[in-house]
Amino acid sequence: MAILGFPEWVPFRELLELQRELDRVFDSPYGFDLGLSGRGVSPAVNVFTDRDACVLRLEAPGIDPKDLKIETRGQTLHICGRREPNVPDEGSFHRRERRFGEFARSLQLPADYDVEGAEASYRNGMLTLRVPKKEAAKPRQIDVKAA
C-alpha cells in the first residue's frame, strides 16, 4: 500500500509572495519608474471628520502654495500641484530621496458635505481643506412640547 503525499498548501501563500515581491520592486531604487505621479510625489493625505466638517490634511513641504490647484466637480475634490527640484545651477545631487514633479489627487466626499463652502489654508508645509457639513446633515435638537 502506497502512501500518497500532498505538498503542504498554505492559504494565500501565493498572494503573500506576490506582496513581498511588489514591496521589493517598489522599494528598490532600480525598480519600476512610476513617472511624475509615482511613489513619493503624491503627498500623503489624512481625512477625518469633526462635528461640523470633513477635514483633509495634505503633506506638502517644499511646495509653493501658488503651485497648488484645488477644484471641485460634484462631490469630488481634485488637488494637483508641482514640487520643484530646488537645486542650485552649479550643484548636483549626492543623494536624492525626495521626489519632485507634478501630482494629482482626487477625493470623493459624501453627499452630506458642502464642497462649494470648502476653505483651504497652507501652513508649515501642510495644506488643510475644511469642507463643512450641509445644514440639512447637521444634527438639530427637537423640543418636546407637552400636550
C-alpha positions in Angstrom: 0.0 0.0 0.0 1.5 3.3 -1.1 1.1 6.5 0.9 0.5 9.5 -1.2 2.0 12.7 -0.1 0.5 16.1 -0.9 2.6 19.3 -0.9 1.9 21.5 2.0 -0.7 24.1 1.0 -0.7 27.4 2.9 -3.8 29.6 2.2 -2.9 32.8 0.4 0.9 31.9 0.2 1.0 33.0 -3.4 -0.6 36.3 -2.5 1.8 36.9 0.3 4.8 36.1 -2.0 3.4 38.5 -4.6 3.0 41.2 -2.0 6.7 40.7 -0.8 7.9 40.8 -4.4 5.9 44.0 -5.2 7.3 45.6 -2.0 10.8 44.7 -3.0 10.4 46.1 -6.5 8.8 49.4 -5.4 11.3 50.0 -2.6 14.2 49.3 -4.9 15.9 52.3 -6.5 16.3 50.2 -9.6 12.6 49.1 -9.6 10.0 50.4 -11.9 9.8 54.2 -12.7 6.3 55.2 -12.0 6.6 58.6 -13.6 5.8 62.0 -12.2 2.9 60.8 -10.2 4.8 57.8 -8.8 5.6 56.9 -5.3 6.8 59.8 -3.2 5.5 62.5 -5.5 1.8 62.4 -4.5 1.5 63.9 -1.0 0.1 61.8 1.8 -3.4 62.8 3.0 -5.3 62.3 6.2 -9.1 62.7 6.1 -11.1 63.0 9.3 -14.4 64.5 10.4 -15.3 66.6 13.3 -18.7 67.8 14.5 -19.2 70.3 11.7 -16.9 69.4 8.8 -14.7 67.0 6.9 -11.1 68.0 7.2 -8.3 66.9 4.8 -4.7 67.4 5.6 -2.2 67.0 2.8 1.6 66.9 3.4 3.1 69.5 1.0 6.5 70.5 2.3 8.6 72.3 -0.3 5.5 73.1 -2.5 4.8 76.8 -3.1 1.1 77.4 -2.3 0.6 79.1 -5.6 1.7 75.8 -7.3 -1.4 74.1 -5.7 -4.7 74.0 -7.6 -7.9 72.8 -5.9 -11.1 72.2 -7.9 -14.5 70.7 -7.2 -16.6 68.7 -9.6 -19.8 67.5 -7.9 -18.8 65.9 -4.6 -15.2 65.3 -5.8 -12.2 67.4 -4.7 -9.3 67.5 -7.2 -6.0 68.6 -5.8 -3.0 69.0 -8.1 0.3 70.7 -7.9 4.0 70.6 -8.6 7.1 70.2 -6.4 10.2 71.8 -7.9 13.6 70.2 -7.6 15.2 73.3 -5.9 18.8 72.6 -6.8 21.4 75.3 -7.4 22.6 75.7 -11.0 26.1 74.7 -10.2 25.0 71.9 -7.8 24.4 68.2 -8.3 22.8 65.5 -6.2 24.9 63.3 -3.9 21.7 61.7 -2.6 18.2 62.2 -3.8 15.4 60.8 -1.7 12.7 63.4 -2.1 10.9 63.2 -5.4 9.7 66.1 -7.5 7.4 66.7 -10.3 3.6 67.0 -10.8 1.0 65.2 -8.8 -2.8 64.9 -8.7 -5.2 63.6 -6.0 -9.0 63.1 -6.2 -11.1 62.5 -3.2 -14.8 61.7 -3.3 -16.8 63.2 -0.4 -20.3 62.0 0.8 -23.3 64.0 -0.2 -23.7 65.4 3.3 -20.8 67.8 2.7 -21.0 71.2 1.0 -17.9 71.2 -1.3 -18.9 74.7 -2.5 -18.2 76.0 1.0 -14.8 74.4 1.3 -11.9 76.6 2.6 -8.2 75.9 2.2 -5.2 77.1 4.2 -1.5 76.3 4.0 0.8 76.5 7.0 4.2 74.9 7.8 4.1 72.6 4.7 0.5 71.3 5.4 -2.4 72.0 3.2 -5.7 71.9 5.2 -9.0 71.8 3.5 -12.1 72.1 5.6 -15.4 71.1 3.9 -18.5 72.0 6.1 -21.5 69.7 6.5 -24.6 70.8 4.7 -27.2 72.4 7.1 -29.6 69.5 6.5 -27.0 67.0 7.6 -26.2 68.7 10.9 -27.9 67.3 13.9 -30.5 69.5 15.4 -32.4 69.4 18.7 -36.2 68.9 18.6 -38.0 70.2 21.6 -40.8 68.1 23.0 -44.0 70.1 23.8 -46.4 69.0 26.5 -49.9 68.4 25.2 
